[in-house]
Amino acid sequence: MIEKIYGNTESKFQHLMVLATILMMVLTISCKEASQPIQTTDREKNTASELITKINAVQEQIMVQGNISEDEEQALLSLCSIVSKDDGMAVYTSDDSIILKDVEMAPVYDGCEDLSIEETRACFDHKISAFLKREFNLSISKDLNLTTPKKVEAFFIIDENGDVTGMKVRDSEVNIQAEILRVLRKIPVMEPATQNGNSVSVLCSIVITYGNDIDVDVTYIPERPN
């Protein structure tokens, strides 16, 4: 890809310098939001460090082999997608949120209005699952050529205004993490959950099974993610 741009007559040294420059541009421009000064906890700093380590690993591989494959380019873009959003793992916190199973009235998804408490919760589960399955780009998981499906846990918060935020995806392929975060960000605003008549923030958890197909279970993982 890059050789087509710069020609086969370039020396290996010049080629590596071009790659290094492009990589620096990717990290400083595409991911520039991730470097903005924000108040962070030790947990958030550890998460950010893990992501930077992954980016550095990709950088080292590029420098060793002297070119960048489509898979590596996609990995860089996915990493940038993860670290460059203020609603993702780098600022994740759920300390003030009620776990979904414990809230009096679940968030009201569009089309779930005027139902009983139990029906509202069931409708929410169904709508979230259907939305994620519909919006997920299945080609990303198919390209992994998995012999057996894999599962990953994901968390998100629906705040007091009905907005989705505070997203976190447990360890999985970086492209899968980025795609799940992309889809979670698209969940439409809804009526927030209520407790004693007041709007409250709730922590939701899901299990996604991916491979040649995608399945989503809205579940209640009995813990808060680290």
Salt bridges, closest charged atoms under 4 A:
ASP87 OD1 - ARG185 NE 3.03
ASP102 OD1 - LYS101 NZ 2.90
GLU135 OE2 - ARG134 NE 3.80
GLU135 OE1 - LYS186 NZ 2.76
GLU153 OE1 - ARG170 NH1 2.22
GLU173 OE2 - LYS150 NZ 2.70
GLU179 OE2 - ARG182 NH2 2.64
ASP215 OD1 - LYS133 NZ 3.72
GLU223 OE1 - ARG170 NH2 3.16
